[in-house]
Amino acid sequence: MTHDLTLPSGSPTAEGLAERALRDPHRPRFHFTSPGGWLNDPNGLSHWNGVYHLFYQYNPLAAAHHRIHWGHATSTDLVHWADEPVALVPGSDGPDRDGCWSGVLVDDGGVPTLVYSGRHGEHELPCVARGSADLTYWTKDSANPVITAPPEGVDITAFRDHCVWREGSGENTVWRQLVGSGIRGVGGTAFLYESDDLRSWRYVGPLLTGDASQNRGELDWTGTMWECVDLFRLGEDEEAGSTDVLVFSAWDGGTTHHPLYWTGRYQGDTFTPTALHRLDYGGRYFYAPQSTRDEHGRRIMFGWLQEGRTDEANAQAGWCGVMSLPRVVTLATDGGLHQAPVPELTELRRERVEVAPGRLADSYTRLPAVRGDQLDIETTLRLASGATVRLVLRETPDGAERTVVEVSRSHDGTDGTLRLHRETSSLDPTVDTEPRYGDLSLGPEGRVDLRVLVDHSALEIFANGRPLTARIYPTRPDEAVGVGIGADGDVALERFDAWQMASALTDGPRPLWP
């Protein structure tokens, strides 16, 4: 994805970025962040010879979205990450002189190959780079760009970001590619291409096109352009699976809105949708997601947690952007997606605190044994009709700053709602504190399995497999560590366990150019 290519006025230079980033109390410790500078979209996500590779949009020179490189990190457990040499650097001239934008990694007959968007002025076009066996060093193809222009005769809003896969069997295999775009006056789309060698591409046509005139301003508006399209199949046997999923991020005129996905059937040259869904109730705080199928057969997804503070605050902090925790994505019983943090993350759990089960009718209780800004909380609740339960996080002793996770059940007992109240999460008037919310399917007798991961400014919530991701910036971070729970109406607390989470990062500043 792209933004303005200009640096904000007064932006500090790269000097001291990593040191300043390390001192910032809002910087997460078990979510992946770049060593310093700017991070956005996950790219090239793959599980290659037993190693997870996470590439990402990166500016090592400033905490600003400018002249983007490809950062690179590796992990064997999806918990601890090692910084690798920067994979792609914009050229001094040529099709990516203004940035190496989002893309994917594919296996081209044993050769790791990146397909990415090169930017030159206002032009964004597909480029290719071949990697070493360990995915450390990359050589750009002399034929770049491998698609020299968007489809002829189509008035597009933008043209970038890639989803590439191998299709067919035996000698009848072919590469296929989706490029995110939009048709002016119509809506977002994904253009389908086909190739035998990843270099010569034939335009097939739009895979699916949205209607930007519908639901404008709503939380499921599909936008005028689709960024970071991701097509995959899910089911008990993913190869034969029962549901295809087309993920995209809705964009409009430079504004990032929210990630959505269609469920349906991909067949031939089209995608026939059955339903449109919200991917994460946090909206732009889980943006530009990318997924891969790992060697264990799991569908693993990452997203970009945008900041909710000003550009000036990001520049002074020396860093900007957080990668989500890795999620396992499966089919839910209601036909949508069920999302959960990968189980490997429990490795970081340390001191465990258990709260005794009981009733929470019309009460609020602070939990003095549960405190901190690096927490993993799991609780099971049963809500009577019309009841509401509130989990309070990052609360100061005087209650002036507090963040509230709220789950409610309708009076007729049929529906649930998940809400995040950030109105009092910070006394800083410049940070975003708008609430976030979405519908929730409840289990038998109003059951909700709630998991909340707090990592300084990063917050990821999972309620019955529905995620809500956001950012919070208490002005008194050392004091905003309190936790409490309360209810309106009849709520049964069946279990409540909390763990302090260890850091997944090494001590000290990390080199910006490993």
C-alpha positions in Angstrom: 0.0 0.0 0.0 1.1 3.6 -0.4 0.9 7.0 1.3 2.4 10.4 0.7 6.1 10.1 -0.2 7.1 13.3 1.6 8.7 13.4 5.0 6.9 15.4 7.7 8.5 18.7 8.5 10.9 18.5 11.4 11.4 14.7 11.1 14.5 13.5 13.0 17.1 11.7 11.1 18.0 8.1 11.4 20.5 8.9 14.1 19.3 7.6 17.4 16.1 6.0 16.1 16.6 2.6 17.6 17.7 4.1 21.0 14.7 6.4 21.2 12.4 3.6 20.2 13.7 1.4 23.0 13.0 4.2 25.5 9.4 4.7 24.5 7.0 3.3 27.1 4.3 2.7 24.4 6.6 0.3 22.4 5.3 -3.3 22.6 7.6 -6.0 23.9 6.1 -9.3 22.5 4.6 -7.9 19.3 7.1 -7.6 16.5 8.3 -4.1 15.6 11.0 -2.9 13.3 14.4 -1.9 15.0 13.4 1.7 14.5 11.8 3.9 11.9 8.7 3.0 10.0 6.9 -0.4 9.6 3.7 -1.2 7.8 2.3 -4.1 5.8 3.4 -7.7 6.3 5.0 -9.0 3.1 6.4 -12.2 1.7 5.0 -14.3 4.6 6.1 -17.9 4.3 7.2 -21.0 6.1 10.3 -22.1 4.2 12.3 -25.2 5.3 11.1 -25.0 8.8 11.7 -21.3 9.2 9.0 -18.6 9.3 9.9 -15.5 7.2 8.2 -12.2 7.8 9.1 -9.4 5.4 7.6 -6.0 5.9 7.3 -2.5 4.6 10.2 -0.6 6.2 11.8 2.8 6.3 15.0 2.6 8.4 15.7 6.3 8.0 12.7 7.8 9.7 9.4 7.0 11.4 7.6 8.1 8.2 6.2 6.3 5.2 8.8 7.3 2.7 10.9 5.4 0.1 10.0 2.0 1.4 12.4 -0.9 1.8 11.6 -4.5 2.6 12.6 -5.4 6.2 13.1 -9.1 7.0 12.8 -11.2 10.2 12.9 -14.9 10.8 11.5 -17.2 13.5 11.3 -20.9 14.2 8.5 -20.6 16.8 6.4 -17.5 15.7 7.3 -16.0 19.1 11.0 -14.9 19.0 12.2 -13.1 15.9 15.7 -12.4 14.5 16.4 -9.4 12.3 17.8 -10.3 8.9 19.5 -8.1 6.3 17.2 -5.7 4.5 15.8 -7.7 1.6 14.9 -5.0 -0.9 16.3 -1.4 -1.2 14.9 1.1 -3.7 17.0 1.5 -6.8 18.9 4.6 -7.7 16.9 4.6 -10.9 14.4 2.2 -12.6 10.9 1.0 -11.7 11.4 1.0 -7.9 13.4 4.1 -7.4 10.6 5.5 -5.1 10.1 2.4 -3.1 9.7 -1.4 -3.0 6.0 -1.7 -2.1 3.9 -4.7 -0.9 4.1 -8.1 -2.4 4.5 -11.9 -1.8 7.1 -14.7 -1.8 6.6 -17.8 -4.0 8.6 -21.0 -4.6 9.6 -21.0 -8.3 10.9 -24.5 -8.7 12.9 -24.3 -5.5 14.0 -20.7 -6.1 12.5 -18.2 -3.6 11.0 -15.4 -5.7 9.5 -12.1 -4.6 6.7 -10.4 -6.5 6.3 -6.8 -5.4 5.1 -3.4 -6.5 7.9 -1.0 -7.6 7.1 2.7 -7.4 8.5 5.2 -9.8 6.8 8.6 -9.5 3.1 7.9 -9.7 3.6 4.6 -11.4 3.3 1.3 -9.3 4.0 -1.8 -11.3 4.8 -5.5 -10.6 8.5 -6.4 -10.2 10.3 -9.7 -9.5 13.4 -10.5 -7.4 15.1 -13.9 -7.0 16.6 -15.0 -3.6 19.4 -17.0 -2.2 18.6 -20.5 -0.8 18.4 -19.0 2.7 16.2 -16.1 1.6 18.9 -13.6 2.8 20.1 -12.0 -0.5 18.0 -10.9 -3.4 18.6 -10.0 -7.0 16.1 -7.9 -8.9 15.1 -9.1 -12.4 16.4 -7.1 -15.3 13.0 -7.4 -17.0 11.3 -5.3 -14.3 8.6 -4.2 -14.3 7.1 -7.5 -15.5 3.8 -5.9 -16.1 4.4 -2.5 -17.8 1.0 -0.9 -17.4 -2.4 -1.5 -15.8 -5.1 -3.0 -18.1 -5.8 -0.9 -21.2 -9.1 0.9 -21.4 -9.9 0.8 -17.7 -9.9 4.0 -15.6 -8.3 2.8 -12.4 -8.0 4.4 -9.0 -4.7 2.6 -8.1 -2.8 -0.6 -9.1 -0.6 -2.3 -6.5 -0.1 -5.2 -4.1 0.0 -8.9 -5.1 -1.4 -12.3 -4.4 0.4 -15.0 -6.5 -0.1 -18.8 -6.6 0.5 -21.9 -8.7 -2.6 -23.5 -10.1 -3.2 -26.8 -11.9 -1.4 -30.1 -12.0 1.3 -31.9 -14.0 2.2 -30.1 -17.2 -0.9 -28.0 -17.0 0.2 -25.8 -14.2 0.2 -22.0 -14.5 1.0 -19.0 -12.3 -1.9 -16.8 -11.4 -1.8 -13.3 -9.8 -4.2 -10.8 -8.3 -3.3 -7.1 -8.3 -5.3 -4.9 -6.1 -7.0 -2.0 -7.9 -10.2 -0.1 -8.3 -12.4 1.0 -11.3 -13.2 4.7 -11.1 -16.9 5.3 -10.6 -17.5 1.6 -9.8 -15.6 0.2 -6.9 -12.6 -1.8 -5.7 -11.4 -4.8 -7.6 -8.7 -7.5 -8.0 -7.3 -7.9 -11.5 -6.5 -11.4 -12.5 -3.3 -12.3 -14.5 -1.8 -15.5 -15.7 1.8 -16.5 -16.5 4.1 -19.5 -17.3 7.2 -18.0 -15.8 6.4 -15.1 -13.5 7.8 -12.7 -16.1 5.3 -12.6 -19.0 1.8 -12.0 -17.8 -1.5 -12.2 -19.7 -4.4 -10.1 -18.4 -7.5 -12.2 -17.7 -9.9 -9.7 -16.2 -11.4 -8.5 -12.9 -11.8 -11.5 -10.5 -14.5 -9.6 -8.6 -15.6 -6.0 -8.4 -17.2 -4.2 -5.5 -19.9 -1.4 -5.5 -18.5 1.7 -3.9 -21.9 3.4 -4.1 -23.3 0.9 -1.5 -22.9 1.4 2.3 -20.5 4.4 2.0 -19.5 5.5 5.6 -20.5 2.1 7.0 -18.1 -0.4 8.7 -18.4 -2.8 5.7 -18.0 -0.2 2.9 -15.8 -1.9 0.3 -14.0 1.3 -0.8 -12.9 2.7 -4.2 -9.8 0.5 -4.2 -8.8 -2.9 -2.7 -5.4 -3.1 -1.2 -3.4 -6.2 -0.2 -5.8 -8.8 -1.7 -5.3 -12.3 -0.4 -7.1 -15.4 -1.8 -7.0 -18.7 0.0 -9.1 -21.9 0.5 -10.2 -23.2 3.9 -11.8 -26.5 5.0 -11.1 -29.8 6.7 -8.9 -30.5 3.7 -7.7 -27.1 2.4 -6.9 -28.5 -1.0 -10.4 -29.8 -1.5 -11.9 -27.3 0.9 -15.4 -26.0 1.1 -14.9 -22.3 1.3 -12.7 -19.8 -0.6 -11.8 -16.5 1.1 -10.9 -13.2 -0.6 -9.4 -10.8 1.9 -8.9 -7.1 1.0 -8.4 -3.7 2.7 -10.8 -1.0 1.7 -9.0 2.2 0.6 -10.3 5.5 -0.7 -8.3 8.5 -1.9 -5.4 7.9 0.4 -7.4 6.9 3.4 -7.1 3.4 4.9 -10.5 2.2 6.1 -10.7 -1.4 7.2 -10.0 -5.0 6.2 -12.9 -7.1 4.9 -13.3 -10.5 3.3 -15.7 -12.3 1.0 -16.5 -15.9 1.5 -17.6 -17.8 -1.7 -16.2 -19.9 -4.5 -13.2 -19.3 -6.7 -13.6 -21.2 -10.0 -12.3 -20.5 -13.4 -11.6 -16.8 -13.8 -14.2 -15.5 -11.3 -15.0 -15.4 -7.6 -18.6 -15.9 -6.7 -19.3 -14.4 -3.3 -21.8 -15.7 -0.8 -21.2 -13.1 2.0 -19.2 -10.1 3.0 -17.6 -10.0 6.5 -15.6 -7.7 8.7 -12.2 -9.2 9.3 -11.3 -7.3 12.5 -13.5 -5.0 14.5 -10.5 -2.7 15.0 -10.8 -1.4 11.5 -7.5 0.3 10.4 -5.8 -1.1 13.5 -5.5 -4.5 11.8 -4.8 -3.5 8.2 -3.2 -4.9 5.0 -3.2 -8.5 6.4 -1.4 -11.3 4.6 -1.5 -15.1 5.3 0.3 -18.2 4.5 -0.2 -21.9 4.9 2.6 -23.3 7.1 4.2 -26.7 7.0 1.8 -27.9 9.7 -1.2 -27.1 7.4 -2.3 -24.1 9.4 -3.4 -20.8 7.8 -1.3 -18.1 9.6 -2.2 -14.5 9.3 -0.5 -11.2 10.3 -1.8 -7.6 10.0 -0.4 -4.1 10.5 -1.4 -2.3 13.7 -1.4 1.4 12.6 -0.6 4.1 15.1 -3.3 6.2 16.8 -1.1 9.2 17.7 0.2 12.1 15.6 3.0 12.0 13.0 5.0 14.3 15.3 4.7 12.0 18.2 5.8 9.0 16.1 8.8 11.0 14.8 9.9 11.9 18.3 9.4 8.3 19.5 11.7 7.1 16.7 9.5 4.3 15.5 6.0 3.7 14.0 3.9 0.6 13.3 3.4 -2.7 15.0 2.9 -6.2 13.5 0.0 -8.2 14.9 0.5 -11.4 16.8 0.3 -14.3 14.4 -3.2 -15.8 14.2 -4.5 -19.2 13.2 -7.5 -18.7 10.8 -10.1 -21.4 10.5 -13.7 -21.7 9.4 -16.3 -20.8 12.1 -19.6 -22.6 12.4 -21.5 -19.6 11.1 -19.6 -19.6 7.8 -17.2 -16.8 8.6 -13.6 -17.0 10.0 -12.6 -17.9 13.5 -9.3 -16.3 14.6 -7.1 -17.0 17.5 -3.5 -16.3 18.5 -1.1 -19.1 17.6 -0.7 -21.5 20.6 3.1 -21.0 20.6 2.6 -17.6 22.3 1.8 -19.3 25.6 5.6 -19.9 25.8 5.9 -16.3 27.0 3.5 -16.7 29.9 5.1 -16.3 33.3 3.3 -15.6 36.7 -0.2 -16.9 36.6 -3.1 -15.4 38.6 -6.4 -17.2 39.0 -9.6 -15.3 40.0 -12.2 -17.4 41.8 -15.4 -18.1 39.8 -18.6 -16.5 40.9 -21.5 -14.1 40.0 -20.8 -10.5 38.9 -24.3 -9.1 39.1 -24.3 -5.2 39.2 -20.8 -4.9 40.6 -17.2 -3.7 39.8 -14.2 -5.2 41.4 -10.6 -4.2 41.0 -8.2 -7.2 40.8 -5.1 -6.1 42.7 -3.3 -9.4 41.9 -3.7 -8.7 38.2 -1.6 -5.7 37.1 0.6 -4.8 34.3 1.1 -3.6 30.7 2.2 -7.0 29.4 -0.6 -9.4 30.0 -2.4 -12.4 28.6 -5.9 -12.8 30.1 -8.3 -15.7 29.4 -11.8 -15.7 30.9 -15.1 -17.6 30.3 -18.3 -15.8 31.0 -22.0 -16.6 30.7 -24.3 -13.6 30.2 -28.0 -13.6 31.0 -30.3 -11.8 28.6 -29.8 -8.1 28.8 -26.5 -8.4 30.8 -23.2 -6.6 30.2 -19.7 -7.4 31.4 -16.8 -5.0 31.4 -13.1 -5.9 31.7 -11.1 -2.8 32.6 -7.4 -2.6 31.6 -4.6 -0.1 31.9 -6.4 1.7 34.8 -4.7 4.4 36.9 -5.3 4.3 40.6 -7.6 7.3 40.4 -9.5 5.8 37.4 -8.7 8.9 35.3 -7.3 6.7 32.5 -8.8 3.3 31.8 -9.6 1.1 28.8 -12.8 -1.0 28.9 -13.5 -4.2 27.0 -17.3 -4.7 27.0 -19.4 -7.7 26.1 -23.2 -7.5 26.1 -26.1 -9.7 25.4 -29.4 -8.4 23.9 -32.6 -8.4 26.0 -34.1 -11.1 23.9 -30.9 -13.2 24.3 -30.3 -13.7 20.6 -27.4 -11.4 19.9 -24.2 -10.2 21.4 -21.9 -7.2 20.9 -18.2 -6.7 21.6 -17.1 -3.1 22.3 -13.9 -1.4 23.1 -14.2 1.9 25.0 -11.1 4.0 24.6 -12.7 7.4 25.5 -10.7 7.4 28.8 -7.8 5.4 27.7 -5.6 8.5 27.5 -5.7 12.1 28.7 -3.7 13.1 25.6 -6.3 15.0 23.5 -4.3 14.3 20.3 -4.5 10.5 20.3 -7.4 8.5 18.7 -9.9 7.3 21.4 -12.9 6.4 19.2 -14.7 3.3 20.4 -14.7 0.1 18.3 -17.4 -2.5 18.2 -18.9 -5.5 16.3 -21.5 -8.2 16.5 -20.8 -11.3 18.5 -22.2 -14.8 18.2 -22.8 -16.2 21.7 -22.5 -19.8 22.8 -25.0 -21.8 24.8 -26.5 -19.8 27.7 -24.8 -16.7 26.5 -21.2 -18.1 26.8 -18.3 -16.0 25.8 -14.7 -17.1 25.7 -12.7 -13.9 25.9 -9.0 -13.5 25.5 -7.2 -10.2 25.8 -3.5 -9.5 25.1 -2.1 -6.3 26.4 1.3 -5.2 25.2 1.9 -1.5 26.1 0.1 0.4 23.3 -1.0 -2.7 21.4 -4.2 -4.4 22.3 -5.7 -7.6 20.7 -9.0 -9.0 21.8 -10.6 -12.3 20.8 -14.2 -13.0 21.7 -15.6 -16.4 20.5 -13.1 -16.2 17.7 -14.0 -12.6 16.6 -11.0 -10.2 16.9 -10.8 -6.5 17.8 -7.4 -4.8 17.6 -6.6 -1.3 18.7 -3.9 1.0 20.1 -3.9 2.9 23.4 -1.6 5.6 24.8 -2.0 6.3 28.6 -0.2 9.5 29.6 0.7 7.9 32.9 2.0 4.5 31.6 3.8 3.5 34.8 0.6 4.0 36.8 -1.9 2.7 34.2 -1.5 -1.0 35.1 -4.7 -1.8 37.0 -7.2 -4.4 36.0 -10.8 -4.9 37.1 -14.1 -6.6 36.1 -17.7 -5.6 36.6 -21.2 -6.3 35.3 -24.7 -4.9 34.8 -27.2 -7.7 35.1 -26.5 -11.4 35.8 -23.1 -12.6 34.6 -21.4 -15.8 35.7 -17.6 -15.8 35.8 -16.7 -19.4 35.1 -12.9 -18.9 34.9 -10.4 -16.1 34.9 -6.7 -16.6 34.4 -4.1 -14.0 33.8 -0.4 -14.2 33.0 2.4 -11.7 33.0 4.0 -11.9 29.5 7.8 -12.0 29.0 9.4 -9.9 26.4 10.1 -11.6 23.1 12.8 -9.1 22.1 16.4 -8.9 23.1 17.7 -6.2 25.4 19.2 -3.1 23.9 18.7 -1.3 20.6 18.7 -3.3 17.4 20.7 -2.3 14.4 18.6 -0.6 11.7 20.5 -2.3 9.0 21.3 -5.9 10.2 
